[in-house]
Amino acid sequence: MNIKEILEELQYNKGYFPYEAVKEAIAQKDEIMPYLLKILEDTERNIHRIKKQSNYIAHIYAMFLLAQFKEKKAYPLIISLFSHPGDTSYNIAGDFVFEGFPQVLASVCHGDTTLIEKLIEKREANEFIREAALSSLLILVVNGIKKREELIDYCKCLFRGKIERKPSVVWGELVYCSSCLCADELYEDIKKAYKDHLVDPFFLSLEDVDKYFFMGWEKNLKSHKNDKYYQLIEDTIKRMEWWACFQS
């Protein structure tokens, strides 16, 4: 397949996973890279039109492939795409926010978390996107790209003023990250977050928090290293082929 044929196959979801097109995209990495980056630029520029096209999926393939290629140029483009206020960015991504966004960010940032942090702290952005961005930082720690102490320090800043003190899933992820890291210095901040009703205890209770602290960082680290949701993107096909939208 030539580049034009690959891109045409990847533009819209046709109810099946396009194995040949994805394999060819990977085989022609250097040639297709500029086109994948342009897809992200065009998607961001036309986001309000694209969000009305429920079967448009080129930007999702582009992000997974660029993450597999560890292409740093994709980093600011992806951040821009997901920085729109309200639900705009979420509407063009759907389940990708939970099934790939954190791993993609971790794969393209090369340890530079500046833009990720800005997205986490952006109050106008969708809360699920901000949550996923915070999760990407834990992925970096699990994979040895960032130090545990660096994330603990950043979590401390979030607890103590860098995000708004109002209930959201961002607070749930903040407590989860801090608990997995077994950050003793943040335990009182965690308890205060529950006292102020910032965290939904249905999804993460204070008892759950205590279990993570009891397990200790080394056991938590080992558990996360064996969890696909805390690994970098290495294989686009394995990451996407099982999605329900391809099972018609």
C-alpha positions as CSV (number, residue, x, y, z in Angstrom):
1,M,0.0,0.0,0.0
2,N,1.2,3.5,-0.7
3,I,0.8,6.4,1.8
4,K,-2.4,7.7,0.2
5,E,-4.0,4.3,0.4
6,I,-2.9,3.8,4.0
7,L,-4.3,7.2,5.1
8,E,-7.6,6.6,3.3
9,E,-8.0,3.3,5.1
10,L,-7.3,4.9,8.5
11,Q,-9.5,8.0,8.1
12,Y,-12.9,6.5,9.1
13,N,-14.0,3.5,11.2
14,K,-15.5,1.0,8.9
15,G,-16.4,-1.6,11.5
16,Y,-13.2,-3.6,11.3
17,F,-9.6,-3.2,12.3
18,P,-7.4,-2.3,9.3
19,Y,-4.5,-4.7,10.0
20,E,-2.8,-4.2,6.6
21,A,-2.9,-0.4,6.7
22,V,-1.5,-0.2,10.2
23,K,1.2,-2.7,9.4
24,E,2.2,-0.7,6.3
25,A,2.1,2.5,8.3
26,I,4.6,1.0,10.7
27,A,6.8,-0.4,7.9
28,Q,6.8,3.1,6.2
29,K,7.4,4.9,9.5
30,D,9.7,7.7,8.1
31,E,7.5,8.4,5.1
32,I,4.2,8.5,6.9
33,M,5.4,10.5,10.0
34,P,4.8,14.0,8.5
35,Y,1.3,12.9,7.4
36,L,0.4,11.7,10.9
37,L,1.5,14.9,12.5
38,K,-0.5,16.8,9.9
39,I,-3.6,14.8,10.9
40,L,-3.2,16.1,14.4
41,E,-2.8,19.6,13.3
42,D,-5.8,19.4,11.0
43,T,-8.0,17.7,13.7
44,E,-7.2,20.5,16.2
45,R,-7.9,23.2,13.6
46,N,-11.2,21.6,12.6
47,I,-12.2,20.1,15.9
48,H,-15.7,21.6,16.0
49,R,-16.5,20.1,12.6
50,I,-14.8,16.8,13.3
51,K,-16.6,16.2,16.6
52,K,-19.8,15.8,14.6
53,Q,-18.3,13.0,12.6
54,S,-18.7,10.0,14.9
55,N,-16.8,7.6,12.6
56,Y,-13.7,9.8,12.1
57,I,-10.8,8.0,13.6
58,A,-7.6,9.1,11.8
59,H,-6.4,11.2,14.8
60,I,-6.7,8.2,17.1
61,Y,-4.5,6.0,14.8
62,A,-2.1,8.9,14.4
63,M,-1.7,9.3,18.1
64,F,-1.1,5.6,18.7
65,L,1.4,5.3,15.8
66,L,3.3,8.4,16.8
67,A,3.4,7.1,20.4
68,Q,4.8,3.8,19.1
69,F,7.4,5.7,17.1
70,K,8.2,7.8,20.3
71,E,7.8,11.0,18.1
72,K,8.4,14.0,20.3
73,K,7.0,16.4,17.7
74,A,3.5,14.9,18.5
75,Y,3.7,16.0,22.1
76,P,2.6,19.7,21.8
77,L,0.1,18.8,19.1
78,I,-1.6,16.2,21.3
79,I,-1.7,18.6,24.2
80,S,-3.3,21.3,22.0
81,L,-5.8,18.9,20.7
82,F,-6.9,18.0,24.3
83,S,-6.8,21.5,25.8
84,H,-10.1,22.8,24.5
85,P,-12.5,23.9,27.2
86,G,-15.5,21.9,28.3
87,D,-16.3,18.6,26.5
88,T,-14.9,19.6,23.0
89,S,-11.7,17.6,23.2
90,Y,-13.4,14.7,25.0
91,N,-16.1,14.5,22.3
92,I,-13.5,13.7,19.6
93,A,-11.8,11.1,21.7
94,G,-14.4,9.2,23.7
95,D,-13.0,6.0,25.3
96,F,-9.5,6.8,23.9
97,V,-9.2,9.1,26.9
98,F,-9.3,6.0,29.2
99,E,-7.8,3.4,26.8
100,G,-4.8,5.2,25.4
101,F,-4.4,8.9,26.2
102,P,-2.2,8.5,29.4
103,Q,0.1,6.0,27.7
104,V,0.3,8.1,24.5
105,L,1.4,11.2,26.5
106,A,4.0,9.2,28.5
107,S,5.3,7.8,25.2
108,V,5.8,11.1,23.3
109,C,6.9,13.5,26.1
110,H,10.3,11.9,26.6
111,G,10.2,12.9,30.3
112,D,9.4,16.5,29.7
113,T,6.2,17.0,31.8
114,T,5.8,20.7,31.4
115,L,2.9,20.6,29.0
116,I,1.3,17.7,30.8
117,E,1.3,19.7,34.0
118,K,-0.2,22.7,32.3
119,L,-3.1,20.5,31.1
120,I,-3.6,19.0,34.5
121,E,-3.9,22.4,36.0
122,K,-6.1,23.9,33.3
123,R,-9.4,24.4,35.0
124,E,-11.4,24.9,31.8
125,A,-10.3,21.5,30.4
126,N,-12.4,18.4,30.7
127,E,-11.9,16.7,34.1
128,F,-11.5,13.2,32.6
129,I,-8.8,14.5,30.3
130,R,-7.0,16.2,33.2
131,E,-7.3,13.0,35.2
132,A,-5.8,11.0,32.3
133,A,-2.9,13.5,32.0
134,L,-2.1,13.0,35.7
135,S,-2.2,9.3,35.2
136,S,0.5,9.7,32.5
137,L,2.9,11.0,35.2
138,L,2.6,7.8,37.2
139,I,3.3,5.8,34.0
140,L,6.5,7.7,33.6
141,V,7.5,6.8,37.2
142,V,6.6,3.2,36.7
143,N,8.8,3.0,33.6
144,G,11.7,4.7,35.3
145,I,11.5,7.9,33.2
146,K,10.7,10.1,36.1
147,K,11.7,9.7,39.7
148,R,9.2,8.8,42.4
149,E,10.3,11.8,44.4
150,E,9.6,14.2,41.5
151,L,6.0,13.1,41.3
152,I,5.5,13.2,45.0
153,D,6.7,16.8,45.0
154,Y,4.4,17.7,42.1
155,C,1.4,16.0,43.9
156,K,2.2,18.1,46.9
157,C,1.8,21.2,44.8
158,L,-1.5,20.0,43.4
159,F,-2.8,19.2,46.9
160,R,-1.7,22.6,48.2
161,G,-3.1,25.0,45.6
162,K,-2.3,24.1,42.0
163,I,-5.8,22.7,41.3
164,E,-9.1,24.0,42.4
165,R,-10.6,22.6,45.6
166,K,-13.8,21.3,44.2
167,P,-14.9,17.7,43.7
168,S,-13.7,16.0,40.5
169,V,-12.1,12.9,39.2
170,V,-8.8,14.8,39.1
171,W,-8.8,14.7,42.9
172,G,-9.5,11.0,42.8
173,E,-6.5,10.4,40.5
174,L,-4.3,12.7,42.7
175,V,-5.2,10.6,45.8
176,Y,-4.6,7.4,43.8
177,C,-1.2,8.4,42.6
178,S,-0.1,9.6,46.0
179,S,-1.3,6.4,47.6
180,C,0.4,4.1,45.1
181,L,3.6,6.2,45.6
182,C,3.2,5.6,49.4
183,A,3.9,9.3,50.0
184,D,3.8,9.5,53.8
185,E,4.2,13.2,53.6
186,L,0.9,13.5,51.7
187,Y,-1.2,11.3,54.0
188,E,-2.7,14.2,55.9
189,D,-3.5,16.0,52.6
190,I,-5.2,12.9,51.4
191,K,-7.4,12.7,54.6
192,K,-8.3,16.3,54.2
193,A,-9.3,15.7,50.6
194,Y,-11.8,13.1,51.9
195,K,-12.9,15.4,54.7
196,D,-13.6,18.2,52.2
197,H,-15.6,15.7,50.0
198,L,-13.2,16.3,47.0
199,V,-12.9,12.5,46.3
200,D,-15.7,10.1,45.5
201,P,-15.2,7.2,48.0
202,F,-17.3,4.9,45.8
203,F,-14.3,4.7,43.4
204,L,-11.5,5.1,45.9
205,S,-12.1,4.9,49.6
206,L,-9.8,5.9,52.4
207,E,-9.6,2.1,53.2
208,D,-8.3,1.6,49.7
209,V,-5.7,4.3,50.3
210,D,-4.6,2.5,53.4
211,K,-4.2,-0.8,51.6
212,Y,-1.8,0.9,49.0
213,F,0.2,2.4,51.8
214,F,0.3,-0.9,53.6
215,M,1.5,-2.8,50.5
216,G,4.4,-0.4,50.1
217,W,6.0,1.3,47.1
218,E,8.0,-1.7,45.8
219,K,4.9,-4.0,45.7
220,N,2.8,-1.3,44.1
221,L,5.5,-0.7,41.5
222,K,5.7,-4.3,40.6
223,S,1.9,-4.5,40.3
224,H,1.8,-1.5,38.0
225,K,4.6,-2.8,35.8
226,N,2.5,-5.8,35.0
227,D,-0.5,-3.7,34.2
228,K,-1.0,-2.8,30.5
229,Y,-2.4,0.6,31.5
230,Y,0.9,1.6,33.0
231,Q,3.1,0.6,30.0
232,L,4.3,2.7,27.1
233,I,2.9,2.3,23.6
234,E,4.9,-0.3,21.8
235,D,2.3,-2.1,19.6
236,T,-0.5,-0.1,18.1
237,I,-2.2,-3.3,16.8
238,K,-2.4,-4.9,20.2
239,R,-3.6,-1.7,21.8
240,M,-6.5,-1.2,19.4
241,E,-7.5,-4.4,17.7
242,W,-9.9,-5.6,20.5
243,W,-11.9,-2.3,20.7
244,A,-15.7,-2.8,20.5
245,C,-16.0,-0.5,17.5
246,F,-14.1,-3.0,15.3
247,Q,-16.2,-6.0,16.3
248,S,-19.2,-5.4,14.0
